[in-house]
Amino acid sequence: MARSNKRARRKRMPTSAMPVGRISIASGGYGFVESPEGRFFVQARHINGAMDGDLVRLRPRSSDWRRRSESAARNKQGRAPMAVVDSVLERSHTTLVGMCIPVDGKLFVMPQDSRLDYLISIVGDVPEGLSDGDIVLAQMQAYPSRHEIACATIAQVLGRQDDEGIVEEIIAARYGIATLTDPELAELAGKISLDIEGALAEPDRRDIRERFILTIDPADAKDFDDALSLEHEGGLIKLGVHIADVSEYVAFGSQIDIDARRRATSIYFPGKVFPMLPPALSDNICSLMPACDRLAFTVDIFLRPDCTVERFEAYPSVIRSSLRLDYDSVQEMFDGVREYPSEQARATLDGLNRLAGKLHRQRIKRGALDFLSSELKVELDAEGKAVGVVKRVKTDATGLVEEAMILCNEVVAKLMLEAERPMVYRIHEDPQPQALDEALDVLELLGYADERDIVRSSDIQRILDDCKGKPHEELVNMVLLRSMTQAVYKERFTTHYGLASKGYCHFTSPIRRYPDLMVHRLLREFLFEQAKARGEIAADAQRPDAIVGLDAMVASLPYLCEHCSIMERKAEKASFDALDAKVCEYMERFVGEIFAATIIDVRSFGFFVRLDNGVEGFVPVRNLDGWFEYDEGSRVLRNEDDAKDRYRLGQRLDVKLTVADKRSGQLDFAIA
């Protein structure tokens, strides 16, 4: 007899009607999925083998999910409807890092990612000597499902769980980062010579070694890919932006190019760099070192006294940097606590600083956003151990370089945009309405916004200006910054919301970013053709090696842009994880000590805090005394038995460090 109960009669939703999106899984095991149909919440028990970043198809748990999604978008108190992962359409990870552990006499792999709470069976050839406690890179062969266990082969043994530097190796392996340069590529790069005379024989390259040019970089930088100069000519300010000419040495389709394309970006860990290019290029031949002749791509921008652009010229060049400076020393010069190295350096630096101030004010006036810029930097000793943390903020010295680079990127992008030439642009879409609504919730709680406040970018900037110098300045900036979309690379330009720019690209860092290298090639080809058309270069002049065979690159621009965007995200996540690990290494010595902190986010399972030194951590509910309920509307955790015992956004309090785990990058605190 056929079943007649309600469960048996329920019809399965057609797959065409099911929402699809990428799942983000939190440390608690639950996840959220952003889809065209809205945002959905997935409980840990309904993840069904999905991993963070997977493309999944959802089965909403309520028939009124469309109404609830629309209501959540309109009503700030609305909760995301619940859903179950019906199937995984695309895996974001084909490998993962885990530790070998024995179960019933057999070795299994336990993922290092705490969000993955299942064992992986080892299949295939097992490396000789593999044992309990080994950290391995596992190549997934079968993913966990309702009926089957996950299986994987061992791709690499990374080391033992207590090895020095194993945490960095785990992070690199987790994101598929190549930590070493292929010996064959290193040998090829080592054979590349600096042929200045040969470069000057190219019909479009100029010799500008007589100009006073300087570099300003972090004190520990090894690759110098940008330099600046400042002169006056015919009543105009002549800003020179000189960028390392990597394209001259790395032709599209060469072995070095293929490897650089795969990496797409250099990746920075505290005290370590995994370069996009072999060090022989990134740290030597291409690097704009002082008192050394180097090939560059120069953009001279001529500005009127009001700092509007009159015209600009872009051309391959040969330069010789006169001076290598770092941000800290330049700022000390501006502050009057350090002498300028020369009067020429004083005139150039002070002129660049005044120019940067004017350019910055112009950008803000046109609608660009000026977020509070700060980052946490870990100080290391000679052995690479973390011995301190420093919160670095934007200064006049860093702003000087930033403004020059932004302007250069804009003029290059606008040239190619107006010429309708193939190009790689940097795109920053408008914030999603739901993200702005969620930010507005928080801002209202902090007293910095009302229902009408976020309509245009100028509204966001007004809030940023209003909170300057006030106790919640960092928190307001953080909330608004998190509401922004992530910038990406595209072969077509649409908008750059954060800069309010009508055209933008990345041109200024080809040593460490592959999109910049592509832009150099595309710009060089266009300029070469234009010079031929104007008769400045002979019609039969041979094309420079840097722009030979670009048709294949142009045909691949959509894929290359997407690939570079994906690799940029991986690099950012890996860098953040490595920083968190080193911060935890430093904070280990302070377990049990008390710190002043500010609550920066409140959830049902606890709240996040930021210490006054910039370090962030978490206070889980289990570390609180009593039973707490979460008020989503007010973002408050409230003790059910004591109304005065509550925790809210922006609240100042003292916390005690209880856990500093560098393997997970987690800092846990309790109330002091």
ChimeraX attribute file (.defattr): number of C-alpha atoms within 10 A of each C-alpha:
attribute: neighborCount
match mode: 1-to-1
recipient: residues
	/A:1	3
	/A:2	5
	/A:3	8
	/A:4	8
	/A:5	8
	/A:6	8
	/A:7	8
	/A:8	9
	/A:9	9
	/A:10	8
	/A:11	8
	/A:12	7
	/A:13	11
	/A:14	8
	/A:15	12
	/A:16	8
	/A:17	11
	/A:18	14
	/A:19	22
	/A:20	24
	/A:21	22
	/A:22	23
	/A:23	27
	/A:24	19
	/A:25	22
	/A:26	13
	/A:27	10
	/A:28	12
	/A:29	19
	/A:30	17
	/A:31	24
	/A:32	20
	/A:33	27
	/A:34	15
	/A:35	16
	/A:36	9
	/A:37	15
	/A:38	20
	/A:39	21
	/A:40	23
	/A:41	20
	/A:42	26
	/A:43	17
	/A:44	16
	/A:45	11
	/A:46	17
	/A:47	24
	/A:48	17
	/A:49	22
	/A:50	27
	/A:51	23
	/A:52	21
	/A:53	16
	/A:54	20
	/A:55	20
	/A:56	25
	/A:57	25
	/A:58	25
	/A:59	22
	/A:60	21
	/A:61	12
	/A:62	11
	/A:63	10
	/A:64	10
	/A:65	18
	/A:66	14
	/A:67	10
	/A:68	19
	/A:69	19
	/A:70	15
	/A:71	15
	/A:72	19
	/A:73	19
	/A:74	13
	/A:75	13
	/A:76	16
	/A:77	14
	/A:78	15
	/A:79	16
	/A:80	20
	/A:81	20
	/A:82	20
	/A:83	24
	/A:84	20
	/A:85	23
	/A:86	19
	/A:87	17
	/A:88	21
	/A:89	14
	/A:90	13
	/A:91	15
	/A:92	13
	/A:93	15
	/A:94	13
	/A:95	19
	/A:96	22
	/A:97	27
	/A:98	25
	/A:99	23
	/A:100	24
	/A:101	17
	/A:102	13
	/A:103	10
	/A:104	6
	/A:105	7
	/A:106	11
	/A:107	18
	/A:108	22
	/A:109	30
	/A:110	22
	/A:111	21
	/A:112	19
	/A:113	15
	/A:114	13
	/A:115	17
	/A:116	17
	/A:117	12
	/A:118	14
	/A:119	19
	/A:120	24
	/A:121	18
	/A:122	21
	/A:123	14
	/A:124	10
	/A:125	9
	/A:126	11
	/A:127	12
	/A:128	6
	/A:129	7
	/A:130	14
	/A:131	15
	/A:132	16
	/A:133	16
	/A:134	19
	/A:135	29
	/A:136	27
	/A:137	23
	/A:138	25
	/A:139	19
	/A:140	20
	/A:141	16
	/A:142	15
	/A:143	17
	/A:144	16
	/A:145	13
	/A:146	7
	/A:147	5
	/A:148	10
	/A:149	14
	/A:150	17
	/A:151	20
	/A:152	22
	/A:153	22
	/A:154	20
	/A:155	17
	/A:156	14
	/A:157	16
	/A:158	19
	/A:159	18
	/A:160	16
	/A:161	19
	/A:162	11
	/A:163	11
	/A:164	10
	/A:165	12
	/A:166	16
	/A:167	23
	/A:168	22
	/A:169	18
	/A:170	23
	/A:171	22
	/A:172	23
	/A:173	21
	/A:174	20
	/A:175	18
	/A:176	19
	/A:177	18
	/A:178	16
	/A:179	15
	/A:180	10
	/A:181	16
	/A:182	13
	/A:183	10
	/A:184	11
	/A:185	17
	/A:186	17
	/A:187	13
	/A:188	14
	/A:189	21
	/A:190	15
	/A:191	10
	/A:192	12
	/A:193	10
	/A:194	15
	/A:195	11
	/A:196	13
	/A:197	9
	/A:198	8
	/A:199	19
	/A:200	16
	/A:201	10
	/A:202	16
	/A:203	17
	/A:204	19
	/A:205	17
	/A:206	19
	/A:207	15
	/A:208	14
	/A:209	17
	/A:210	11
	/A:211	15
	/A:212	18
	/A:213	23
	/A:214	23
	/A:215	22
	/A:216	22
	/A:217	21
	/A:218	13
	/A:219	12
	/A:220	8
	/A:221	11
	/A:222	15
	/A:223	22
	/A:224	23
	/A:225	24
	/A:226	25
	/A:227	29
	/A:228	25
	/A:229	21
	/A:230	23
	/A:231	16
	/A:232	11
	/A:233	10
	/A:234	7
	/A:235	10
	/A:236	18
	/A:237	22
	/A:238	20
	/A:239	23
	/A:240	23
	/A:241	24
	/A:242	31
	/A:243	30
	/A:244	31
	/A:245	29
	/A:246	26
	/A:247	25
	/A:248	19
	/A:249	20
	/A:250	20
	/A:251	20
	/A:252	23
	/A:253	14
	/A:254	11
	/A:255	15
	/A:256	22
	/A:257	21
	/A:258	14
	/A:259	17
	/A:260	22
	/A:261	23
	/A:262	16
	/A:263	25
	/A:264	28
	/A:265	25
	/A:266	20
	/A:267	24
	/A:268	17
	/A:269	20
	/A:270	21
	/A:271	16
	/A:272	12
	/A:273	13
	/A:274	20
	/A:275	25
	/A:276	26
	/A:277	30
	/A:278	24
	/A:279	19
	/A:280	18
	/A:281	22
	/A:282	24
	/A:283	19
	/A:284	17
	/A:285	24
	/A:286	27
	/A:287	25
	/A:288	30
	/A:289	23
	/A:290	18
	/A:291	13
	/A:292	14
	/A:293	17
	/A:294	24
	/A:295	31
	/A:296	29
	/A:297	26
	/A:298	26
	/A:299	23
	/A:300	20
	/A:301	23
	/A:302	23
	/A:303	20
	/A:304	13
	/A:305	13
	/A:306	12
	/A:307	15
	/A:308	13
	/A:309	15
	/A:310	12
	/A:311	13
	/A:312	17
	/A:313	13
	/A:314	19
	/A:315	17
	/A:316	26
	/A:317	23
	/A:318	23
	/A:319	28
	/A:320	23
	/A:321	23
	/A:322	19
	/A:323	16
	/A:324	17
	/A:325	15
	/A:326	16
	/A:327	20
	/A:328	16
	/A:329	18
	/A:330	24
	/A:331	16
	/A:332	14
	/A:333	18
	/A:334	18
	/A:335	11
	/A:336	10
	/A:337	11
	/A:338	12
	/A:339	14
	/A:340	17
	/A:341	11
	/A:342	9
	/A:343	10
	/A:344	11
	/A:345	17
	/A:346	16
	/A:347	14
	/A:348	18
	/A:349	22
	/A:350	17
	/A:351	17
	/A:352	24
	/A:353	21
	/A:354	12
	/A:355	21
	/A:356	22
	/A:357	14
	/A:358	16
	/A:359	20
	/A:360	19
	/A:361	12
	/A:362	15
	/A:363	18
	/A:364	16
	/A:365	13
	/A:366	13
	/A:367	19
	/A:368	21
	/A:369	21
	/A:370	17
	/A:371	18
	/A:372	17
	/A:373	12
	/A:374	13
	/A:375	12
	/A:376	17
	/A:377	16
	/A:378	21
	/A:379	17
	/A:380	16
	/A:381	10
	/A:382	7
	/A:383	7
	/A:384	13
	/A:385	16
	/A:386	20
	/A:387	15
	/A:388	15
	/A:389	18
	/A:390	13
	/A:391	13
	/A:392	12
	/A:393	11
	/A:394	13
	/A:395	14
	/A:396	18
	/A:397	23
	/A:398	19
	/A:399	17
	/A:400	24
	/A:401	21
	/A:402	15
	/A:403	20
	/A:404	23
	/A:405	21
	/A:406	20
	/A:407	21
	/A:408	26
	/A:409	21
	/A:410	19
	/A:411	22
	/A:412	22
	/A:413	25
	/A:414	18
	/A:415	15
	/A:416	21
	/A:417	18
	/A:418	9
	/A:419	10
	/A:420	10
	/A:421	14
	/A:422	18
	/A:423	23
	/A:424	29
	/A:425	30
	/A:426	26
	/A:427	24
	/A:428	23
	/A:429	16
	/A:430	17
	/A:431	18
	/A:432	11
	/A:433	14
	/A:434	17
	/A:435	17
	/A:436	19
	/A:437	19
	/A:438	16
	/A:439	22
	/A:440	23
	/A:441	20
	/A:442	23
	/A:443	21
	/A:444	14
	/A:445	16
	/A:446	15
	/A:447	10
	/A:448	17
	/A:449	18
	/A:450	12
	/A:451	10
	/A:452	8
	/A:453	16
	/A:454	19
	/A:455	11
	/A:456	11
	/A:457	19
	/A:458	18
	/A:459	16
	/A:460	23
	/A:461	20
	/A:462	14
	/A:463	19
	/A:464	20
	/A:465	14
	/A:466	12
	/A:467	17
	/A:468	14
	/A:469	9
	/A:470	9
	/A:471	12
	/A:472	20
	/A:473	16
	/A:474	20
	/A:475	21
	/A:476	24
	/A:477	20
	/A:478	16
	/A:479	20
	/A:480	22
	/A:481	18
	/A:482	13
	/A:483	19
	/A:484	18
	/A:485	16
	/A:486	14
	/A:487	17
	/A:488	18
	/A:489	24
	/A:490	23
	/A:491	19
	/A:492	17
	/A:493	20
	/A:494	16
	/A:495	18
	/A:496	21
	/A:497	21
	/A:498	21
	/A:499	20
	/A:500	19
	/A:501	20
	/A:502	15
	/A:503	23
	/A:504	27
	/A:505	26
	/A:506	25
	/A:507	27
	/A:508	26
	/A:509	21
	/A:510	26
	/A:511	29
	/A:512	22
	/A:513	24
	/A:514	26
	/A:515	28
	/A:516	23
	/A:517	28
	/A:518	25
	/A:519	24
	/A:520	28
	/A:521	22
	/A:522	21
	/A:523	23
	/A:524	21
	/A:525	18
	/A:526	17
	/A:527	17
	/A:528	19
	/A:529	15
	/A:530	13
	/A:531	15
	/A:532	16
	/A:533	12
	/A:534	10
	/A:535	10
	/A:536	12
	/A:537	17
	/A:538	12
	/A:539	12
	/A:540	7
	/A:541	11
	/A:542	11
	/A:543	14
	/A:544	15
	/A:545	14
	/A:546	20
	/A:547	20
	/A:548	13
	/A:549	12
	/A:550	17
	/A:551	10
	/A:552	10
	/A:553	17
	/A:554	16
	/A:555	11
	/A:556	12
	/A:557	20
	/A:558	15
	/A:559	13
	/A:560	23
	/A:561	22
	/A:562	15
	/A:563	16
	/A:564	22
	/A:565	21
	/A:566	14
	/A:567	22
	/A:568	21
	/A:569	15
	/A:570	19
	/A:571	23
	/A:572	14
	/A:573	14
	/A:574	23
	/A:575	19
	/A:576	17
	/A:577	22
	/A:578	25
	/A:579	21
	/A:580	25
	/A:581	25
	/A:582	31
	/A:583	28
	/A:584	24
	/A:585	20
	/A:586	20
	/A:587	22
	/A:588	17
	/A:589	12
	/A:590	15
	/A:591	15
	/A:592	15
	/A:593	13
	/A:594	16
	/A:595	18
	/A:596	15
	/A:597	23
	/A:598	22
	/A:599	22
	/A:600	23
	/A:601	20
	/A:602	23
	/A:603	16
	/A:604	15
	/A:605	15
	/A:606	19
	/A:607	22
	/A:608	20
	/A:609	27
	/A:610	21
	/A:611	17
	/A:612	12
	/A:613	13
	/A:614	17
	/A:615	18
	/A:616	21
	/A:617	24
	/A:618	23
	/A:619	23
	/A:620	16
	/A:621	18
	/A:622	12
	/A:623	13
	/A:624	14
	/A:625	11
	/A:626	13
	/A:627	13
	/A:628	22
	/A:629	14
	/A:630	19
	/A:631	14
	/A:632	15
	/A:633	12
	/A:634	15
	/A:635	19
	/A:636	21
	/A:637	24
	/A:638	19
	/A:639	18
	/A:640	14
	/A:641	10
	/A:642	11
	/A:643	8
	/A:644	9
	/A:645	13
	/A:646	15
	/A:647	21
	/A:648	21
	/A:649	23
	/A:650	22
	/A:651	13
	/A:652	17
	/A:653	15
	/A:654	14
	/A:655	22
	/A:656	19
	/A:657	23
	/A:658	19
	/A:659	19
	/A:660	23
	/A:661	18
	/A:662	21
	/A:663	21
	/A:664	15
	/A:665	19
	/A:666	18
	/A:667	25
	/A:668	20
	/A:669	28
	/A:670	20
	/A:671	15
	/A:672	13
